[in-house]
Amino acid sequence: MSTTSEYTPPKVWVWNKPNGGRFANINRPVAGPTHDKELPVGKHPLQLYSLGTPNGQKVTIMLEELLALGHKGAEYDAWLIRIGEGEQFGSGFVAINPNSKIPALLDRSGPTPIRVFESGAMLLYLAEKFHALLPEHGAGHAECLSWLFWQMGSAPYLGGGFGHFYAYAPAKFEYAIDRFAMETKRQMDVLDRRLAESKYLAGDDYTIADIAVWPWYGGLAKGLLYGAGEFLSVGDYKNVQRWADSIGARPAVKRGRIVNRLQGDPAMQLRERHDASDFELRTEDKLAAKKS
């Protein structure tokens, strides 16, 4: 791999060598399953196959918020998908999400199971299914959807752009880091300006727009992504900080953000969630204490 600016792309790109970086073992230029593996199915109406990344957190937070609102039909099993081991390329997973990315959702509440893939689509699907956390009409509805889709279009610059070159690439490239740091800071300024005039992104009420944006940009604001808080001067975005703290304090958010989590404090890791009691009984610290 070239580490200089003198690389000249060939006329036809061919995948003939590892590209390096943290996720090189699972990167490939083709789709489809690599192996046969059926997915487990639990007892609840909703089956989620995921990992506790920002995209995965969106859906578990949404489900916990729905349960907190009293929607019993939002009960779910959250199964762990270890993407570093390529489990997202199993035949069962690909049947739900042909893009082989977490999360993947299967709604088994009706006579025919319904698959939903892409985290933004899941938030919208669940909001419409339960008539919750989405203004139903008018300007509020439009504003909510605008910020939801803003997140879907913007986060790849933060994660695949800045995060990759700052934290995961096999070599540091000044041009790439500067390019995506500039864009990430611009996006944070977009949010800060909006939150200077509005309590939440869509207005006075908490919605799926906040649920979509918070795991990425709230996490960045609190220094939880890529070890880049100081580098990006995230403390400068005072309105984002206020909003991030407010959402982070919600009980449903505290629960949802630890589901399918593999890293950090063992007390903040609930590898799989199959019952509300799991938050009290089956976090990694509790399981380790039982074994000792």
Backbone as CSV, one residue per row, in Angstrom:
resi,resn,N_x,N_y,N_z,CA_x,CA_y,CA_z,C_x,C_y,C_z
1,MET,0.845,-1.201,0.000,0.000,0.000,0.000,0.877,1.246,0.000
2,SER,0.572,2.176,-0.876,1.348,3.400,-0.953,1.018,4.308,0.225
3,THR,2.028,4.926,0.809,1.814,5.887,1.888,2.247,7.279,1.467
4,THR,2.390,7.503,0.183,2.775,8.814,-0.324,1.672,9.351,-1.213
5,SER,1.834,10.597,-1.638,0.862,11.218,-2.529,1.149,10.887,-3.987
6,GLU,2.124,10.003,-4.242,2.534,9.728,-5.602,1.837,8.519,-6.207
7,TYR,0.925,7.932,-5.479,0.199,6.769,-5.977,-0.632,7.133,-7.208
8,THR,-0.500,6.342,-8.245,-1.300,6.530,-9.451,-2.268,5.365,-9.579
9,PRO,-3.580,5.607,-9.532,-4.543,4.510,-9.625,-4.417,3.791,-10.965
10,PRO,-4.542,2.478,-10.969,-4.534,1.742,-12.235,-5.802,2.036,-13.028
11,LYS,-5.809,1.668,-14.291,-6.996,1.881,-15.115,-8.173,1.041,-14.608
12,VAL,-7.889,-0.149,-14.114,-8.919,-1.036,-13.572,-8.461,-1.519,-12.205
13,TRP,-9.249,-1.218,-11.182,-8.880,-1.640,-9.828,-9.163,-3.135,-9.657
14,VAL,-8.219,-3.842,-9.028,-8.350,-5.270,-8.760,-8.018,-5.511,-7.294
15,TRP,-8.851,-6.308,-6.644,-8.620,-6.636,-5.235,-7.615,-7.774,-5.172
16,ASN,-6.345,-7.464,-4.972,-5.315,-8.495,-5.003,-4.358,-8.446,-3.818
17,LYS,-4.679,-7.618,-2.808,-3.830,-7.555,-1.629,-4.622,-6.947,-0.473
18,PRO,-4.242,-7.291,0.772,-4.938,-6.713,1.923,-4.779,-5.193,1.934
19,ASN,-5.807,-4.503,2.417,-5.728,-3.043,2.446,-5.239,-2.506,3.779
20,GLY,-5.010,-3.386,4.744,-4.515,-2.951,6.042,-5.601,-2.304,6.878
21,GLY,-5.244,-1.900,8.082,-6.218,-1.255,8.947,-6.938,-2.250,9.837
22,ARG,-7.697,-1.708,10.775,-8.314,-2.525,11.817,-9.303,-3.544,11.269
23,PHE,-10.013,-3.212,10.205,-11.075,-4.082,9.719,-10.714,-4.779,8.409
24,ALA,-9.430,-4.899,8.139,-9.003,-5.488,6.874,-9.492,-6.920,6.701
25,ASN,-9.648,-7.650,7.803,-10.021,-9.067,7.695,-11.459,-9.277,7.247
26,ILE,-12.299,-8.246,7.331,-13.692,-8.425,6.920,-14.060,-7.577,5.711
27,ASN,-13.124,-6.809,5.200,-13.407,-5.988,4.024,-13.282,-6.817,2.758
28,ARG,-14.245,-6.688,1.876,-14.208,-7.380,0.589,-15.110,-6.648,-0.392
29,PRO,-14.839,-6.748,-1.690,-15.595,-5.976,-2.676,-16.805,-6.700,-3.242
30,VAL,-17.239,-7.772,-2.603,-18.398,-8.523,-3.076,-19.381,-8.710,-1.928
31,ALA,-20.645,-8.980,-2.278,-21.693,-9.191,-1.286,-22.038,-10.671,-1.192
32,GLY,-23.061,-10.962,-0.381,-23.524,-12.336,-0.260,-22.905,-13.059,0.914
33,PRO,-23.471,-14.212,1.291,-22.965,-14.968,2.441,-21.648,-15.674,2.140
34,THR,-20.860,-15.847,3.192,-19.615,-16.611,3.075,-19.753,-18.000,3.678
35,HIS,-20.818,-18.221,4.454,-21.008,-19.506,5.107,-22.477,-19.667,5.497
36,ASP,-22.875,-20.902,5.695,-24.244,-21.190,6.119,-24.339,-21.114,7.639
37,LYS,-25.248,-20.296,8.116,-25.500,-20.211,9.549,-26.858,-19.593,9.780
38,GLU,-27.758,-20.357,10.384,-29.068,-19.836,10.718,-28.977,-18.965,11.964
39,LEU,-29.872,-18.014,12.068,-29.902,-17.131,13.221,-30.812,-17.691,14.315
40,PRO,-30.459,-17.467,15.569,-31.350,-17.894,16.659,-32.603,-17.026,16.693
41,VAL,-33.658,-17.556,17.234,-34.923,-16.834,17.369,-35.421,-16.985,18.801
42,GLY,-35.734,-15.871,19.437,-36.223,-15.888,20.806,-37.731,-15.807,20.890
43,LYS,-38.224,-15.447,22.065,-39.658,-15.529,22.352,-40.422,-14.251,22.041
44,HIS,-39.724,-13.150,21.786,-40.402,-11.866,21.672,-40.815,-11.534,20.231
45,PRO,-41.716,-10.566,20.054,-42.166,-10.210,18.705,-41.044,-9.707,17.802
46,LEU,-40.079,-9.007,18.389,-39.012,-8.391,17.605,-37.688,-9.093,17.888
47,GLN,-37.008,-9.470,16.808,-35.706,-10.118,16.905,-34.663,-9.188,16.293
48,LEU,-33.706,-8.771,17.121,-32.662,-7.847,16.684,-31.325,-8.574,16.684
49,TYR,-30.589,-8.414,15.606,-29.264,-9.022,15.455,-28.280,-7.872,15.271
50,SER,-27.398,-7.657,16.268,-26.707,-6.382,16.272,-25.427,-6.425,17.079
51,LEU,-24.806,-5.286,17.197,-23.603,-5.051,17.992,-23.728,-3.635,18.533
52,GLY,-23.147,-3.379,19.713,-23.322,-2.091,20.372,-22.490,-0.963,19.826
53,THR,-22.455,-0.815,18.510,-21.844,0.343,17.861,-22.851,1.488,17.866
54,PRO,-22.463,2.682,17.427,-23.474,3.750,17.344,-24.705,3.360,16.532
55,ASN,-24.531,2.671,15.417,-25.702,2.268,14.633,-26.551,1.247,15.372
56,GLY,-25.908,0.324,16.064,-26.660,-0.634,16.851,-27.381,0.013,18.016
57,GLN,-26.747,0.992,18.655,-27.362,1.666,19.800,-28.640,2.396,19.423
58,LYS,-28.709,2.909,18.212,-29.929,3.619,17.801,-31.163,2.744,18.026
59,VAL,-31.078,1.492,17.616,-32.259,0.634,17.631,-32.566,0.134,19.036
60,THR,-31.552,-0.234,19.805,-31.820,-0.678,21.171,-32.331,0.474,22.034
61,ILE,-31.826,1.677,21.824,-32.373,2.838,22.533,-33.828,3.049,22.140
62,MET,-34.120,2.965,20.858,-35.504,3.133,20.397,-36.430,2.112,21.052
63,LEU,-36.006,0.873,21.074,-36.843,-0.176,21.654,-37.045,0.036,23.154
64,GLU,-36.004,0.441,23.855,-36.144,0.705,25.286,-37.037,1.920,25.543
65,GLU,-36.964,2.922,24.672,-37.849,4.081,24.819,-39.308,3.672,24.593
66,LEU,-39.555,2.829,23.605,-40.916,2.361,23.347,-41.460,1.562,24.530
67,LEU,-40.621,0.700,25.094,-41.045,-0.068,26.261,-41.331,0.855,27.448
68,ALA,-40.520,1.896,27.599,-40.739,2.848,28.686,-42.062,3.601,28.513
69,LEU,-42.491,3.756,27.274,-43.771,4.409,26.987,-44.958,3.462,27.154
70,GLY,-44.671,2.198,27.435,-45.743,1.248,27.670,-46.132,0.388,26.485
71,HIS,-45.332,0.399,25.434,-45.643,-0.399,24.242,-45.095,-1.818,24.425
72,LYS,-45.908,-2.701,24.950,-45.461,-4.061,25.228,-45.091,-4.831,23.967
73,GLY,-45.658,-4.434,22.841,-45.318,-5.083,21.580,-43.911,-4.806,21.107
74,ALA,-43.212,-3.914,21.806,-41.828,-3.607,21.458,-40.832,-4.503,22.188
75,GLU,-41.316,-5.510,22.909,-40.391,-6.441,23.558,-39.523,-7.129,22.505
76,TYR,-38.280,-7.329,22.860,-37.333,-7.797,21.853,-36.270,-8.709,22.448
77,ASP,-35.729,-9.549,21.569,-34.501,-10.292,21.845,-33.387,-9.624,21.064
78,ALA,-32.293,-9.308,21.719,-31.136,-8.716,21.053,-30.001,-9.733,21.037
79,TRP,-29.730,-10.252,19.866,-28.687,-11.258,19.679,-27.387,-10.591,19.229
80,LEU,-26.280,-11.038,19.793,-24.978,-10.451,19.485,-24.445,-10.964,18.149
81,ILE,-24.037,-10.037,17.301,-23.366,-10.355,16.038,-21.945,-9.811,16.117
82,ARG,-20.985,-10.710,16.133,-19.573,-10.304,16.249,-19.034,-10.028,14.844
83,ILE,-19.037,-8.757,14.468,-18.657,-8.426,13.095,-17.178,-8.658,12.842
84,GLY,-16.344,-8.579,13.890,-14.921,-8.846,13.704,-14.635,-10.280,13.325
85,GLU,-15.591,-11.164,13.628,-15.451,-12.577,13.275,-16.258,-12.944,12.027
86,GLY,-16.841,-11.933,11.390,-17.542,-12.167,10.129,-18.916,-12.790,10.259
87,GLU,-19.547,-12.697,11.443,-20.855,-13.324,11.619,-21.942,-12.655,10.778
88,GLN,-21.689,-11.422,10.344,-22.663,-10.718,9.511,-22.712,-11.271,8.087
89,PHE,-21.811,-12.190,7.775,-21.803,-12.808,6.448,-22.430,-14.196,6.452
90,GLY,-23.014,-14.609,7.586,-23.729,-15.874,7.629,-25.005,-15.801,6.809
91,SER,-25.450,-16.940,6.292,-26.599,-16.961,5.389,-27.864,-16.424,6.044
92,GLY,-28.076,-16.723,7.327,-29.260,-16.237,8.008,-29.275,-14.727,8.144
93,PHE,-28.116,-14.161,8.454,-28.035,-12.708,8.594,-28.233,-12.028,7.244
94,VAL,-27.571,-12.547,6.219,-27.680,-11.945,4.888,-29.114,-12.003,4.374
95,ALA,-29.867,-13.033,4.783,-31.267,-13.128,4.373,-32.096,-11.971,4.926
96,ILE,-31.699,-11.415,6.071,-32.396,-10.260,6.639,-31.786,-8.969,6.121
97,ASN,-30.473,-8.905,6.084,-29.805,-7.702,5.581,-28.824,-8.072,4.480
98,PRO,-29.206,-7.914,3.220,-28.314,-8.266,2.115,-27.059,-7.407,2.049
99,ASN,-27.046,-6.312,2.836,-25.864,-5.451,2.884,-24.853,-5.899,3.927
100,SER,-25.185,-6.937,4.709,-24.262,-7.509,5.697,-23.705,-6.479,6.676
101,LYS,-24.557,-5.588,7.139,-24.175,-4.619,8.159,-25.149,-4.720,9.331
102,ILE,-24.617,-4.565,10.536,-25.524,-4.510,11.688,-26.108,-3.105,11.749
103,PRO,-27.325,-2.967,12.303,-28.194,-3.997,12.842,-29.115,-4.579,11.774
104,ALA,-29.766,-5.688,12.120,-30.797,-6.288,11.277,-31.966,-6.649,12.183
105,LEU,-33.182,-6.387,11.724,-34.373,-6.566,12.552,-35.381,-7.458,11.841
106,LEU,-35.974,-8.379,12.594,-37.038,-9.231,12.072,-38.261,-9.062,12.974
107,ASP,-39.343,-8.575,12.371,-40.598,-8.391,13.098,-41.467,-9.628,12.879
108,ARG,-41.648,-10.412,13.929,-42.413,-11.659,13.865,-43.783,-11.519,14.533
109,SER,-44.254,-10.291,14.676,-45.519,-10.078,15.379,-46.738,-10.410,14.526
110,GLY,-46.580,-10.480,13.208,-47.694,-10.775,12.320,-47.596,-12.165,11.740
111,PRO,-48.501,-12.510,10.834,-48.504,-13.855,10.243,-47.287,-14.139,9.371
112,THR,-46.712,-13.084,8.801,-45.517,-13.230,7.961,-44.407,-12.345,8.517
113,PRO,-43.242,-12.902,8.844,-42.150,-12.072,9.362,-41.759,-10.975,8.365
114,ILE,-41.445,-9.821,8.899,-41.024,-8.669,8.094,-39.586,-8.336,8.441
115,ARG,-38.731,-8.277,7.428,-37.341,-7.878,7.669,-37.202,-6.372,7.486
116,VAL,-36.318,-5.785,8.286,-35.990,-4.370,8.165,-34.479,-4.242,8.317
117,PHE,-33.847,-3.603,7.353,-32.417,-3.330,7.496,-32.145,-1.849,7.259
118,GLU,-30.996,-1.387,7.729,-30.580,0.010,7.837,-31.224,0.623,9.082
119,SER,-30.380,1.163,9.939,-30.833,1.645,11.246,-31.870,2.758,11.133
120,GLY,-31.712,3.657,10.167,-32.695,4.719,9.993,-34.050,4.171,9.601
121,ALA,-34.053,3.148,8.739,-35.305,2.517,8.347,-35.969,1.851,9.548
122,MET,-35.175,1.269,10.435,-35.729,0.634,11.630,-36.376,1.660,12.552
123,LEU,-35.732,2.800,12.748,-36.324,3.835,13.595,-37.659,4.304,13.016
124,LEU,-37.685,4.534,11.723,-38.908,4.996,11.088,-39.985,3.917,11.132
125,TYR,-39.604,2.677,10.868,-40.557,1.561,10.903,-41.177,1.416,12.288
126,LEU,-40.353,1.465,13.317,-40.858,1.294,14.683,-41.701,2.486,15.125
127,ALA,-41.282,3.694,14.732,-42.054,4.881,15.081,-43.442,4.828,14.458
128,GLU,-43.522,4.389,13.221,-44.816,4.290,12.547,-45.643,3.125,13.097
129,LYS,-44.982,2.033,13.422,-45.683,0.860,13.947,-46.367,1.170,15.284
130,PHE,-45.664,1.920,16.137,-46.184,2.191,17.479,-46.727,3.618,17.645
131,HIS,-46.693,4.404,16.566,-47.196,5.780,16.617,-46.552,6.546,17.775
132,ALA,-45.244,6.524,17.777,-44.512,7.142,18.880,-43.202,7.748,18.386
133,LEU,-42.803,8.828,19.045,-41.495,9.451,18.841,-41.291,9.989,17.427
134,LEU,-42.399,10.247,16.738,-42.379,10.843,15.403,-43.627,11.701,15.248
135,PRO,-43.471,13.024,15.115,-44.656,13.855,14.859,-45.407,13.332,13.633
136,GLU,-46.712,13.253,13.723,-47.463,12.556,12.689,-47.735,13.384,11.450
137,HIS,-47.605,14.699,11.531,-47.899,15.507,10.343,-47.274,16.894,10.501
138,GLY,-47.344,17.638,9.422,-46.946,19.033,9.455,-45.453,19.284,9.535
139,ALA,-45.121,20.487,10.004,-43.739,20.923,10.041,-42.884,20.066,10.957
140,GLY,-43.458,19.616,12.072,-42.688,18.782,12.994,-42.293,17.460,12.368
141,HIS,-43.204,16.873,11.613,-42.920,15.620,10.915,-41.785,15.819,9.907
142,ALA,-41.890,16.875,9.127,-40.868,17.155,8.109,-39.511,17.436,8.752
143,GLU,-39.518,18.199,9.847,-38.260,18.529,10.523,-37.599,17.273,11.078
144,CYS,-38.406,16.405,11.676,-37.882,15.162,12.237,-37.242,14.300,11.157
145,LEU,-37.938,14.114,10.056,-37.387,13.291,8.981,-36.157,13.927,8.367
146,SER,-36.132,15.244,8.288,-34.959,15.922,7.720,-33.719,15.650,8.553
147,TRP,-33.848,15.729,9.881,-32.690,15.461,10.731,-32.345,13.982,10.779
148,LEU,-33.349,13.123,10.692,-33.068,11.688,10.614,-32.218,11.377,9.395
149,PHE,-32.610,11.897,8.249,-31.866,11.602,7.032,-30.573,12.408,6.947
150,TRP,-30.511,13.541,7.642,-29.226,14.243,7.770,-28.209,13.317,8.428
151,GLN,-28.627,12.654,9.496,-27.712,11.736,10.173,-27.272,10.608,9.254
152,MET,-28.204,10.031,8.532,-27.861,8.910,7.669,-26.857,9.317,6.595
153,GLY,-26.965,10.537,6.105,-26.034,11.002,5.082,-24.730,11.545,5.630
154,SER,-24.756,12.047,6.864,-23.573,12.713,7.427,-22.635,11.773,8.160
155,ALA,-23.189,10.799,8.890,-22.349,9.940,9.732,-21.261,9.186,8.975
156,PRO,-21.464,8.782,7.709,-20.337,8.134,7.013,-19.089,9.009,6.920
157,TYR,-19.256,10.325,6.895,-18.082,11.206,6.901,-17.390,11.170,8.261
158,LEU,-18.181,11.037,9.319,-17.615,10.946,10.660,-16.973,9.588,10.893
159,GLY,-17.709,8.508,10.615,-17.204,7.172,10.903,-16.242,6.645,9.850
160,GLY,-16.730,6.482,8.638,-15.892,5.939,7.573,-14.837,6.900,7.086
161,GLY,-15.053,8.191,7.321,-14.084,9.195,6.908,-13.123,9.542,8.027
162,PHE,-13.552,10.422,8.942,-12.663,10.856,10.012,-12.224,9.700,10.890
163,GLY,-13.178,8.906,11.378,-12.824,7.831,12.297,-11.850,6.847,11.695
164,HIS,-12.063,6.501,10.424,-11.175,5.537,9.788,-9.752,6.083,9.690
165,PHE,-9.608,7.266,9.142,-8.251,7.775,8.908,-7.568,8.247,10.187
166,TYR,-8.348,8.713,11.174,-7.746,9.169,12.424,-7.374,8.006,13.336
167,ALA,-8.226,6.967,13.376,-8.046,5.910,14.372,-7.689,4.540,13.806
168,TYR,-8.138,4.204,12.592,-8.055,2.824,12.137,-7.134,2.571,10.953
169,ALA,-6.840,3.561,10.164,-6.024,3.345,8.964,-4.620,2.872,9.352
170,PRO,-3.978,2.077,8.503,-2.651,1.551,8.845,-1.552,2.613,8.854
171,ALA,-1.829,3.782,8.304,-0.869,4.886,8.324,-1.643,6.188,8.432
172,LYS,-1.003,7.218,8.960,-1.645,8.525,9.115,-1.400,9.366,7.860
173,PHE,-2.482,9.855,7.277,-2.403,10.688,6.082,-2.930,12.075,6.433
174,GLU,-2.053,13.067,6.390,-2.457,14.415,6.805,-3.631,14.925,5.982
175,TYR,-3.574,14.721,4.673,-4.645,15.234,3.823,-5.987,14.631,4.221
176,ALA,-6.026,13.311,4.383,-7.292,12.638,4.699,-7.815,13.053,6.068
177,ILE,-6.944,13.124,7.068,-7.377,13.509,8.412,-7.866,14.947,8.423
178,ASP,-7.134,15.836,7.768,-7.564,17.236,7.706,-8.894,17.376,6.976
179,ARG,-9.041,16.646,5.889,-10.274,16.734,5.089,-11.489,16.332,5.917
180,PHE,-11.395,15.205,6.618,-12.557,14.711,7.343,-12.709,15.368,8.710
181,ALA,-11.615,15.850,9.314,-11.754,16.629,10.544,-12.513,17.919,10.252
182,MET,-12.201,18.558,9.133,-12.910,19.776,8.744,-14.404,19.511,8.578
183,GLU,-14.747,18.419,7.902,-16.151,18.100,7.675,-16.854,17.715,8.976
184,THR,-16.171,16.987,9.847,-16.773,16.612,11.124,-17.061,17.840,11.976
185,LYS,-16.121,18.772,12.012,-16.340,19.997,12.778,-17.452,20.848,12.149
186,ARG,-17.557,20.839,10.842,-18.653,21.559,10.199,-19.994,20.953,10.612
187,GLN,-20.067,19.630,10.640,-21.300,18.968,11.046,-21.640,19.269,12.507
188,MET,-20.639,19.282,13.356,-20.890,19.621,14.761,-21.405,21.058,14.882
189,ASP,-20.919,21.940,14.025,-21.395,23.318,14.039,-22.835,23.404,13.538
190,VAL,-23.180,22.582,12.545,-24.566,22.509,12.078,-25.479,22.148,13.258
191,LEU,-25.098,21.113,13.991,-25.899,20.693,15.141,-25.942,21.765,16.221
192,ASP,-24.811,22.377,16.490,-24.753,23.368,17.561,-25.656,24.558,17.260
193,ARG,-25.674,24.967,16.011,-26.529,26.089,15.624,-28.008,25.705,15.734
194,ARG,-28.343,24.499,15.319,-29.732,24.067,15.443,-30.152,23.991,16.907
195,LEU,-29.281,23.432,17.746,-29.626,23.247,19.147,-29.547,24.544,19.953
196,ALA,-29.022,25.595,19.360,-29.079,26.916,19.992,-30.488,27.475,19.936
197,GLU,-31.290,27.006,18.988,-32.633,27.540,18.803,-33.734,26.533,19.138
198,SER,-33.351,25.308,19.480,-34.338,24.262,19.682,-33.856,23.303,20.768
199,LYS,-34.768,22.887,21.641,-34.398,21.959,22.710,-33.912,20.635,22.142
200,TYR,-34.665,20.111,21.181,-34.296,18.880,20.489,-34.198,19.171,19.004
201,LEU,-33.763,18.209,18.239,-33.497,18.479,16.832,-34.746,18.818,16.036
202,ALA,-35.870,18.170,16.343,-37.094,18.423,15.584,-37.978,19.477,16.231
203,GLY,-37.564,20.022,17.369,-38.376,21.012,18.055,-38.363,20.808,19.555
204,ASP,-39.502,20.975,20.186,-39.591,20.879,21.643,-39.643,19.454,22.158
205,ASP,-39.918,18.504,21.265,-40.110,17.120,21.692,-38.980,16.204,21.221
206,TYR,-38.658,15.268,22.050,-37.670,14.212,21.772,-38.245,13.256,20.732
207,THR,-37.473,12.955,19.687,-37.973,12.137,18.587,-36.898,11.161,18.103
208,ILE,-37.259,10.407,17.080,-36.291,9.486,16.472,-35.111,10.223,15.863
209,ALA,-35.254,11.496,15.564,-34.104,12.255,15.064,-33.003,12.316,16.117
210,ASP,-33.387,12.596,17.361,-32.411,12.628,18.453,-31.825,11.245,18.705
211,ILE,-32.673,10.218,18.633,-32.198,8.849,18.849,-31.182,8.454,17.787
212,ALA,-31.382,8.905,16.561,-30.447,8.580,15.476,-29.121,9.315,15.622
213,VAL,-29.201,10.583,15.991,-28.000,11.425,15.993,-27.159,11.231,17.252
214,TRP,-27.802,10.992,18.393,-27.076,10.977,19.661,-25.948,9.945,19.742
215,PRO,-26.135,8.683,19.342,-25.021,7.742,19.501,-23.755,8.162,18.745
216,TRP,-23.916,8.818,17.621,-22.757,9.290,16.866,-22.228,10.616,17.406
217,TYR,-23.050,11.647,17.331,-22.554,12.989,17.621,-22.587,13.312,19.110
218,GLY,-23.521,12.730,19.840,-23.462,12.847,21.297,-22.252,12.123,21.844
219,GLY,-21.980,10.929,21.287,-20.786,10.194,21.700,-19.514,10.960,21.399
220,LEU,-19.472,11.592,20.231,-18.303,12.401,19.872,-18.170,13.580,20.826
221,ALA,-19.284,14.240,21.129,-19.258,15.409,22.014,-18.746,15.061,23.409
222,LYS,-19.025,13.832,23.856,-18.594,13.419,25.191,-17.252,12.692,25.162
223,GLY,-16.560,12.740,24.048,-15.227,12.151,23.962,-15.202,10.642,23.920
224,LEU,-16.294,10.016,23.460,-16.396,8.559,23.481,-16.031,7.912,22.151
225,LEU,-15.828,8.686,21.111,-15.524,8.120,19.795,-14.095,8.446,19.372
226,TYR,-13.339,7.417,19.053,-12.028,7.520,18.405,-10.964,8.225,19.250
227,GLY,-11.230,8.505,20.526,-10.264,9.237,21.339,-9.942,10.601,20.757
228,ALA,-10.969,11.230,20.125,-10.721,12.437,19.337,-11.325,13.692,19.936
229,GLY,-11.785,13.626,21.191,-12.437,14.788,21.769,-11.556,16.018,21.816
230,GLU,-10.329,15.870,22.299,-9.424,17.012,22.382,-9.025,17.475,20.990
231,PHE,-8.740,16.535,20.096,-8.311,16.878,18.737,-9.353,17.739,18.032
232,LEU,-10.627,17.450,18.255,-11.709,18.178,17.582,-12.303,19.300,18.432
233,SER,-11.750,19.526,19.609,-12.229,20.594,20.506,-13.740,20.507,20.712
234,VAL,-14.208,19.317,21.072,-15.655,19.103,21.144,-16.321,19.929,22.237
235,GLY,-15.556,20.354,23.252,-16.129,21.181,24.309,-16.606,22.529,23.829
236,ASP,-16.172,22.942,22.642,-16.578,24.241,22.104,-18.046,24.264,21.694
237,TYR,-18.629,23.091,21.497,-20.001,23.023,20.986,-20.961,22.925,22.176
238,LYS,-21.208,24.072,22.812,-21.920,24.109,24.090,-23.351,23.600,23.975
239,ASN,-24.018,23.892,22.890,-25.402,23.460,22.741,-25.483,21.956,22.497
240,VAL,-24.512,21.429,21.758,-24.454,19.978,21.566,-24.163,19.298,22.897
241,GLN,-23.301,19.911,23.704,-22.992,19.345,25.020,-24.239,19.283,25.897
242,ARG,-25.018,20.354,25.932,-26.253,20.383,26.723,-27.216,19.292,26.270
243,TRP,-27.386,19.188,24.972,-28.288,18.186,24.387,-27.779,16.773,24.658
244,ALA,-26.492,16.540,24.479,-25.914,15.210,24.703,-26.084,14.779,26.150
245,ASP,-25.871,15.685,27.091,-26.033,15.355,28.506,-27.489,15.038,28.837
246,SER,-28.401,15.809,28.272,-29.826,15.611,28.539,-30.294,14.246,28.060
247,ILE,-29.904,13.868,26.859,-30.330,12.579,26.319,-29.619,11.433,27.031
248,GLY,-28.341,11.620,27.319,-27.585,10.577,28.002,-28.120,10.246,29.384
249,ALA,-28.859,11.161,29.986,-29.408,10.943,31.325,-30.729,10.175,31.304
250,ARG,-31.301,9.957,30.130,-32.581,9.250,30.052,-32.390,7.781,30.416
251,PRO,-33.236,7.225,31.281,-33.076,5.822,31.680,-33.092,4.850,30.505
252,ALA,-33.963,5.070,29.538,-34.025,4.163,28.382,-32.751,4.229,27.554
253,VAL,-32.150,5.398,27.479,-30.889,5.547,26.751,-29.766,4.820,27.496
254,LYS,-29.747,4.953,28.801,-28.735,4.253,29.596,-28.833,2.742,29.397
255,ARG,-30.056,2.234,29.297,-30.219,0.803,29.053,-29.826,0.440,27.627
256,GLY,-30.379,1.160,26.665,-30.173,0.800,25.270,-28.732,0.851,24.822
257,ARG,-27.944,1.749,25.373,-26.578,1.913,24.886,-25.632,0.800,25.338
258,ILE,-26.058,-0.021,26.311,-25.165,-1.095,26.760,-25.522,-2.453,26.156
259,VAL,-26.621,-2.526,25.417,-27.037,-3.802,24.829,-26.102,-4.181,23.679
260,ASN,-25.715,-5.452,23.634,-24.809,-5.984,22.606,-23.435,-5.323,22.631
261,ARG,-23.062,-4.798,23.780,-21.782,-4.101,23.903,-20.686,-5.087,24.289
262,LEU,-19.517,-4.932,23.674,-18.397,-5.838,23.908,-17.193,-5.173,24.571
263,GLN,-17.222,-3.863,24.716,-16.032,-3.165,25.200,-16.361,-2.291,26.406
264,GLY,-15.303,-1.911,27.129,-15.447,-0.980,28.234,-15.741,-1.654,29.560
265,ASP,-16.312,-0.895,30.462,-16.649,-1.347,31.804,-17.558,-2.574,31.715
266,PRO,-17.184,-3.701,32.356,-18.051,-4.884,32.315,-19.472,-4.626,32.811
267,ALA,-19.641,-3.677,33.719,-20.979,-3.341,34.203,-21.820,-2.659,33.135
268,MET,-21.156,-2.184,32.089,-21.832,-1.508,30.986,-21.880,-2.385,29.746
269,GLN,-21.785,-3.680,29.929,-21.858,-4.626,28.813,-22.962,-5.650,29.076
270,LEU,-24.025,-5.557,28.320,-25.057,-6.591,28.310,-24.983,-7.244,26.935
271,ARG,-24.247,-8.351,26.867,-23.922,-8.946,25.570,-25.179,-9.302,24.769
272,GLU,-26.184,-9.880,25.449,-27.461,-10.170,24.804,-28.585,-9.786,25.762
273,ARG,-29.696,-9.365,25.182,-30.836,-8.942,25.994,-32.058,-9.756,25.571
274,HIS,-32.619,-10.506,26.503,-33.801,-11.315,26.217,-34.939,-11.052,27.204
275,ASP,-34.667,-10.251,28.242,-35.685,-9.928,29.233,-35.264,-8.638,29.931
276,ALA,-36.237,-7.872,30.387,-35.920,-6.616,31.067,-35.036,-6.837,32.288
277,SER,-35.168,-7.991,32.917,-34.370,-8.279,34.110,-32.889,-8.476,33.783
278,ASP,-32.559,-8.671,32.528,-31.157,-8.888,32.152,-30.273,-7.704,32.515
279,PHE,-30.825,-6.501,32.522,-30.035,-5.326,32.874,-29.546,-5.393,34.324
280,GLU,-30.303,-6.058,35.164,-29.912,-6.202,36.565,-29.128,-7.482,36.838
281,LEU,-29.338,-8.484,36.001,-28.809,-9.808,36.326,-27.712,-10.320,35.407
282,ARG,-27.596,-9.804,34.179,-26.751,-10.475,33.207,-25.720,-9.563,32.532
283,THR,-25.404,-8.417,33.138,-24.261,-7.662,32.631,-22.987,-8.452,32.933
284,GLU,-21.927,-8.143,32.230,-20.712,-8.955,32.313,-20.118,-8.998,33.717
285,ASP,-20.229,-7.926,34.482,-19.713,-7.953,35.853,-20.495,-8.926,36.727
286,LYS,-21.822,-8.990,36.508,-22.650,-9.908,37.293,-22.358,-11.358,36.904
287,LEU,-22.184,-11.615,35.632,-21.891,-12.978,35.188,-20.524,-13.426,35.695
288,ALA,-19.556,-12.511,35.688,-18.222,-12.857,36.186,-18.255,-13.160,37.680
289,ALA,-19.075,-12.403,38.421,-19.181,-12.642,39.867,-19.788,-13.997,40.176
290,LYS,-20.732,-14.440,39.331,-21.322,-15.756,39.527,-20.323,-16.885,39.317
291,LYS,-19.391,-16.657,38.401,-18.407,-17.695,38.084,-17.300,-17.784,39.132
292,SER,-17.056,-16.678,39.834,-15.929,-16.654,40.783,-16.290,-17.299,42.122
